[in-house]
C-alpha cells in the first residue's frame, strides 16, 4: 500500500524514455503512425491531406476544408453531424500552409464506426450548391469583421513582409469569393483529398486487425506523388504602419526570417526566446506589461514551416504608446546583446523549460504531439533529449552571442496597425 506520509523521491531530469509510434504502411507512399500503448478507452486519429493554403488556390483550399462535412448523395450535413454526435465523436478540421488536417476523437469501441462514416463522406461527397453558397457568405462576413480588427491587419501585413515573393504570402480578399465555382471545389477535393492523403496518425488501444482494416479503407486516398520545392525566403526589413481610423489600440508585430528545428542554433535560440518573451516571467512581460502597463500581454515565439521558420514579437497597446512600446522592445533585445544573463535568471528559465518539456511528454496524446512536431522535419523523439541536455549546459555567453547573431534590430520587419 502507498504510504502517503512519505513523499516521492526527487531526482534530476536527464532523459525522457520516449515511446515511438509503430509504423504501419497503408501503401508504399502512405504511412500510418500508431501510438498503441494507451491506458484508457479513448482514441484519436489525424488525417494529413496535401491541401494547405499554399497548394493550389488559397480561397478554394479554405472553402473545400470547410465543406468536407457538407453532405453526400444519401446524407445531409445535419444528418452527418447527428451521426457523429450519436457515436460520441468530436472532430476538427485544421488548415495550415502545407496541409489540411482532419482529426477525430472517440472511444476506442466507436472509432472504427467513425472512420467508416468518414470514408462514406469522402467517397460520396456532393458539395451541395446551397452549402457552398452559405459557406461563401459566412466567410465573406467573417473577413469583413476581421478587416476591422487591428490584430488581423497587422498580422496580414506582417505575413506579407515575412514571406515576400513566395506563395506563402497569398491572402484572401473579399472579391476572391465572387468568382468561386462549385466545380473548382469538387475538382480540388478530387485531386487534393481523394488522391492527396499524405500520412495518418492514430492513438489508441486497438487490435492489429482493427488498425489493418482502417489502413485498408483509406489506402485509395494515398497521395500519388509528392513534389516539394525547398522554400528559400528572406523577410523585407521595413517599418510599416497600417492606418485604421478611430482605433483605440495599435497592434504590433516585430520579426524576421529565421529557421526551424533542423538548424544548429535552434535549441539555444529557444532558450534565448524564453528569456525574452515566451513565458509569463519573461523580460518583455515584466517591462511592458508589469512595469509600463502598456498592454495586457506581450509574447515572442518561433513559428515553423516545413523548410524554415520565422521569429515574431506580438502585442496590442494603446495607440498613444506605440512608439514607446517599440522603444522598450528594442531596449530589451539590445540588453540581451550587450549584457550577460544572470545565473539566477538562467536557472529560473532552465527549470521552467525542463518542467515544460517533461509536461509536454505526459501521456500518449502528448507524446504523439511531440512526434508530430519532429516527424515533419525528418527528426525523431531523441530531439527532445538533446534539447534537455542543451537547457542544462547552455551558458550566458552563448545566449549573448545568439542575440547578437540573430536579433539585429535593423533586420526586423516592423508592422503596426491602428
C-alpha positions in Angstrom: 0.0 0.0 0.0 1.2 3.5 -0.8 2.4 5.3 2.3 1.2 8.9 1.8 3.3 10.1 4.7 6.5 9.5 2.7 6.9 11.9 -0.2 8.2 10.5 -3.5 12.0 11.0 -4.0 13.2 13.8 -6.1 15.6 13.4 -9.0 17.2 15.5 -11.7 15.8 15.2 -15.2 18.3 13.8 -17.5 16.4 12.0 -20.3 12.9 11.0 -21.1 12.1 7.5 -22.2 10.0 8.1 -25.2 7.6 5.6 -26.8 7.8 5.9 -30.6 4.7 5.1 -32.7 4.6 1.9 -34.7 4.8 2.4 -38.5 2.0 0.8 -40.5 2.2 1.1 -44.3 -1.2 1.7 -45.8 0.5 1.9 -49.2 4.2 2.4 -50.1 3.6 6.1 -50.1 1.1 6.4 -47.2 2.4 5.8 -43.6 0.2 5.4 -40.6 1.9 6.0 -37.3 0.2 4.2 -34.4 0.7 5.0 -30.7 -0.7 1.8 -29.3 0.2 1.8 -25.6 -2.8 3.8 -24.3 -4.0 3.1 -20.8 -7.5 4.4 -21.3 -10.6 3.9 -23.5 -10.2 7.0 -25.8 -8.6 7.3 -29.2 -7.7 9.9 -31.8 -6.9 9.8 -35.5 -5.4 12.5 -37.7 -5.6 12.6 -41.5 -3.0 14.9 -43.2 -4.0 15.9 -46.7 -2.0 17.7 -49.3 -4.5 20.6 -49.3 -3.0 23.5 -47.4 -3.4 27.2 -48.3 -0.2 27.1 -50.5 -1.4 24.1 -52.5 -3.4 25.4 -55.4 -5.8 28.3 -54.9 -5.9 29.5 -51.3 -9.5 30.5 -51.4 -10.6 27.1 -52.9 -8.4 25.3 -50.3 -10.1 27.2 -47.5 -13.6 26.6 -48.8 -13.0 22.9 -49.5 -11.8 22.3 -46.0 -14.9 24.0 -44.7 -17.2 21.8 -46.8 -15.9 18.3 -46.1 -18.9 17.6 -43.9 -21.4 19.3 -46.1 -23.2 16.2 -47.3 -23.3 13.1 -49.5 -25.8 11.8 -52.0 -27.5 10.0 -49.1 -27.0 12.2 -46.1 -27.3 15.9 -45.4 -24.8 17.9 -43.4 -27.1 17.8 -40.4 -27.5 14.0 -40.6 -23.7 13.6 -40.7 -23.2 15.7 -37.7 -26.0 14.0 -35.8 -24.5 10.6 -36.6 -21.1 11.7 -35.3 -22.8 13.0 -32.2 -24.5 9.6 -31.7 -21.1 8.0 -31.9 -19.8 10.4 -29.2 -17.2 11.7 -31.6 -15.6 15.1 -31.7 -14.0 16.3 -34.9 -11.9 19.3 -36.1 -10.6 20.4 -39.4 -7.4 22.5 -39.4 -5.9 24.3 -42.3 -2.2 25.2 -42.5 0.2 26.4 -45.1 1.2 22.8 -46.3 -1.6 20.6 -45.1 -5.3 20.2 -44.2 -5.8 18.1 -41.1 -8.9 16.2 -40.2 -9.0 15.0 -36.6 -11.5 12.7 -34.8 -11.7 11.9 -31.1 -13.8 9.0 -29.9 -14.0 6.0 -27.6 -12.0 3.0 -28.9 -15.1 1.0 -29.5 -16.6 3.7 -31.6 -13.6 4.9 -33.7 -13.9 2.2 -36.4 -17.5 3.4 -37.0 -16.3 7.0 -37.1 -13.7 6.2 -39.7 -16.3 4.2 -41.7 -18.6 7.3 -41.7 -15.6 9.5 -42.8 -14.9 7.1 -45.6 -18.5 7.2 -46.7 -18.4 11.0 -46.6 -15.3 11.2 -48.6 -16.3 8.7 -51.2 -19.8 10.2 -51.7 -19.3 13.9 -51.1 -21.5 16.0 -53.3 -20.8 19.6 -52.1 -24.4 20.9 -52.4 -24.7 24.3 -54.0 -26.7 25.6 -51.1 -23.9 24.6 -48.7 -21.3 26.2 -50.9 -23.2 29.5 -51.1 -23.8 29.5 -47.4 -20.2 29.0 -46.6 -19.0 31.7 -49.0 -21.4 34.2 -47.5 -20.3 33.2 -44.0 -16.6 33.5 -44.9 -17.1 36.9 -46.5 -18.9 38.2 -43.4 -16.1 36.9 -41.2 -13.5 38.5 -43.4 -15.3 41.8 -43.2 -15.4 41.6 -39.4 -11.7 40.7 -39.3 -10.7 43.6 -41.5 -11.9 45.9 -38.7 -9.5 44.3 -36.2 -6.0 45.9 -35.9 -4.5 42.5 -34.9 -5.7 40.9 -38.1 -4.5 43.9 -40.2 -1.1 43.8 -38.6 -0.6 40.1 -38.9 -1.7 40.2 -42.6 0.8 42.9 -43.4 3.5 41.2 -41.3 3.0 38.0 -43.2 3.4 39.9 -46.5 6.8 41.2 -45.3 8.0 37.9 -43.9 7.0 35.8 -47.0 7.7 38.4 -49.6 7.9 36.9 -53.1 6.7 33.4 -52.1 3.4 31.6 -52.4 3.1 31.8 -48.6 2.3 35.5 -49.0 -1.1 35.0 -50.6 -4.1 36.5 -48.8 -7.8 36.2 -49.4 -9.7 39.3 -50.3 -13.5 39.8 -50.4 -13.6 39.9 -54.2 -11.9 36.5 -54.4 -15.1 34.9 -53.3 -17.1 36.4 -56.2 -15.6 34.1 -58.8 -15.6 30.8 -57.0 -17.5 28.0 -58.6 -18.7 24.7 -57.1 -16.8 22.8 -59.9 -13.5 24.3 -58.7 -14.2 22.9 -55.2 -15.1 19.5 -56.5 -12.0 19.4 -58.7 -9.8 20.4 -55.8 -11.3 17.8 -53.5 -10.8 15.0 -56.0 -7.2 15.9 -56.5 -6.0 17.0 -53.1 -8.2 14.9 -50.8 -9.2 11.7 -52.6 -5.7 11.5 -54.1 -3.9 13.6 -51.5 -3.6 11.8 -48.2 0.0 12.2 -47.1 0.0 10.5 -43.6 -2.1 9.3 -40.8 -1.6 9.3 -37.0 -3.5 7.1 -34.7 -3.6 7.0 -30.9 -5.5 4.2 -29.2 -5.5 0.7 -27.8 -6.7 -1.5 -30.7 -6.2 -5.0 -32.0 -3.9 -5.3 -35.1 -6.8 -6.3 -37.3 -8.7 -3.1 -36.5 -5.8 -1.0 -37.5 -5.3 -3.0 -40.6 -8.9 -2.5 -41.5 -8.6 1.3 -41.1 -5.4 1.3 -43.2 -7.1 -0.7 -46.0 -10.2 1.6 -46.0 -8.2 4.7 -46.7 -5.4 3.4 -48.9 -7.0 4.6 -52.1 -6.6 8.2 -50.9 -2.8 7.9 -50.8 -1.0 10.8 -52.5 0.4 9.5 -55.7 3.4 11.8 -55.9 4.7 14.5 -53.5 6.9 17.1 -55.2 8.4 19.6 -52.8 10.5 22.6 -53.7 12.7 23.9 -50.9 11.5 27.3 -49.8 14.1 29.9 -49.5 12.9 33.4 -48.5 14.0 36.4 -46.6 11.8 39.0 -44.9 11.7 42.6 -46.0 13.4 44.7 -43.3 10.9 47.5 -43.3 8.8 49.5 -40.8 5.2 49.8 -42.0 2.1 51.3 -40.3 -1.4 50.3 -41.4 -3.8 53.1 -40.7 -7.1 52.2 -39.1 -9.3 55.2 -38.3 -10.8 55.5 -34.8 -8.8 52.6 -33.5 -8.2 52.8 -29.7 -5.4 50.2 -29.8 -2.4 49.5 -32.0 -1.3 46.0 -32.9 2.4 45.5 -33.2 4.4 42.7 -34.9 8.2 42.6 -34.9 10.1 39.7 -36.5 12.2 38.2 -39.2 13.0 35.1 -41.1 14.9 32.5 -39.0 14.8 28.7 -39.0 13.1 25.6 -37.8 14.2 22.6 -35.6 16.8 21.4 -38.1 19.1 24.5 -37.6 22.1 24.1 -35.2 21.1 27.3 -33.3 17.5 26.2 -32.7 18.0 24.9 -29.1 19.9 27.9 -28.0 17.6 30.4 -29.6 14.6 28.7 -28.0 16.2 29.3 -24.6 17.0 32.9 -25.5 13.5 33.5 -26.7 12.0 32.1 -23.5 14.0 34.7 -21.6 12.9 37.5 -23.9 9.2 36.8 -24.3 8.0 33.2 -24.2 6.7 32.8 -20.6 4.9 34.9 -18.0 8.1 35.9 -16.3 9.8 37.0 -19.4 11.6 40.3 -19.8 9.0 41.7 -22.3 6.2 40.8 -19.9 7.9 42.3 -16.9 8.8 45.5 -18.7 5.9 46.3 -21.0 3.0 44.7 -19.0 4.0 44.9 -15.4 6.3 47.9 -15.2 4.9 50.2 -18.0 1.3 48.9 -18.1 1.2 49.4 -21.9 -0.5 46.0 -22.6 -2.3 43.1 -21.0 0.0 40.7 -22.7 3.1 40.5 -25.0 5.0 37.5 -26.2 7.5 36.2 -28.7 7.7 32.9 -30.4 9.4 31.0 -33.3 6.9 29.8 -35.9 8.0 26.9 -38.1 7.2 25.7 -41.5 8.5 22.7 -43.5 11.7 24.3 -44.7 12.2 27.3 -42.5 10.7 29.4 -39.8 10.3 33.0 -38.5 10.5 34.9 -35.3 7.7 37.1 -34.0 7.0 39.5 -31.2 3.4 40.4 -30.9 1.2 42.7 -28.7 -1.6 45.2 -28.7 -1.2 48.5 -26.9 -2.9 51.9 -26.6 -2.4 54.0 -29.7 -0.6 56.7 -27.8 2.2 54.3 -26.6 3.0 52.6 -29.9 6.4 54.3 -30.3 7.3 53.9 -26.6 6.5 50.2 -26.8 8.8 49.7 -29.8 11.5 51.6 -28.0 11.2 49.2 -25.0 11.1 46.1 -27.2 14.4 47.3 -28.8 15.8 48.1 -25.4 15.2 44.5 -24.2 16.7 43.0 -27.3 19.8 45.2 -27.1 20.3 44.4 -23.5 20.4 40.7 -24.3 23.1 41.5 -26.9 25.2 43.6 -24.6 24.8 42.1 -21.1 25.1 38.5 -19.8 22.0 36.9 -18.4 22.5 36.4 -14.6 22.9 32.9 -13.3 19.7 33.3 -11.2 17.6 34.2 -14.2 19.2 31.5 -16.3 18.5 28.9 -13.7 14.9 30.0 -13.4 14.4 29.6 -17.2 16.3 26.3 -17.2 13.9 24.9 -14.5 10.8 26.3 -16.4 11.9 24.7 -19.7 12.7 21.4 -18.1 9.3 21.3 -16.5 7.6 22.3 -19.7 9.4 19.6 -21.6 8.5 17.0 -19.1 4.9 18.1 -19.0 4.8 18.0 -22.8 5.6 14.3 -22.7 2.9 13.3 -20.2 0.7 10.7 -21.8 0.2 9.1 -25.2 -1.6 12.1 -26.8 1.2 14.5 -25.7 3.8 12.0 -27.0 2.1 11.9 -30.3 2.1 15.7 -30.4 5.8 15.7 -29.8 6.3 13.1 -32.5 4.2 15.2 -35.0 6.4 18.2 -34.3 9.6 16.4 -35.3 8.4 13.9 -37.9 7.5 16.7 -40.3 11.2 17.8 -40.3 12.6 14.2 -40.6 13.7 14.2 -37.0 13.0 11.7 -34.2 12.0 11.9 -30.5 15.6 12.0 -29.4 15.5 15.6 -30.4 13.8 16.4 -27.1 16.5 14.7 -25.0 19.1 16.7 -27.0 17.1 19.8 -26.0 17.2 18.8 -22.3 20.9 18.5 -22.5 21.2 21.9 -24.1 19.0 23.5 -21.5 21.2 22.2 -18.7 24.5 23.1 -20.4 24.0 26.4 -22.1 25.9 29.4 -20.7 25.2 33.1 -20.6 27.9 33.9 -23.1 26.3 31.7 -25.8 22.9 33.4 -25.3 24.5 36.8 -25.7 26.3 35.6 -28.9 22.9 34.2 -30.3 21.2 37.6 -29.6 24.0 39.4 -31.5 23.8 36.9 -34.3 20.0 36.7 -34.8 18.3 39.7 -33.3 19.8 42.6 -35.2 17.1 45.4 -35.0 17.9 46.6 -38.5 17.0 43.1 -39.9 13.4 43.1 -38.5 10.1 43.6 -40.3 8.2 46.0 -38.0 4.4 46.4 -38.5 1.8 48.4 -36.6 -1.9 48.8 -37.3 -4.1 51.2 -35.5 
